[in-house]
Amino acid sequence: VQLQASGGGLVQAGGSLRLSCTASGFNFDSYNIAWFRQAPGDRREGIGCIEPGSFRTYYRESVQGRFTISRDNAKNTAFLTINDLDPDDTAVYYCATDVPRIYNGTHYVVGFCYGITYFGKGTLVTVSS
């Protein structure tokens, strides 16, 4: 299982950004995809999650209305669109999945997405004021 987030960069406050998550090594259209972020000095936090078939989504309350998660199963790619960026959105953003495996580390939960253990390399988003 491999995941790679991309599309980060330096953005001015109020701007928008679309992050991509490319996946390989598993049946992308069978598993949930979640997005996380980790700001400097903070714990990793789950942003939201998207189902593979119905495309049902879940968002943490603090990002509702500004963040949109989508996916293109044909391209094994998921997206995170962030609007009205704020300096507090500065963080490394990661995509993740709940492909089952025996794993002794932390199993993350984001809304209806359980057992998230696979994380890709993150992409840094820096929002200037």
RABEL-V936102 format. One record per run of one state. SS is the DSSP state (a for helix, b for strand, c for the rest). FROM is the first residue (numbers start at 0). LEN is the number of residues. Records with the same first field share a line. If there is no record, write none. Layout:
SS=FROM-LEN, FROM-LEN
This chain:
c=0-1, 6-2, 12-4, 24-3, 30-2, 38-6, 50-6, 59-1, 63-3, 75-1, 82-4, 89-1, 97-10, 110-2, 116-1, 119-1, 121-1, 128-1
b=1-5, 8-4, 16-8, 32-6, 44-6, 56-3, 66-6, 76-6, 90-7, 107-3, 112-4, 117-2, 120-1, 122-6
a=27-3, 60-3, 72-3, 86-3
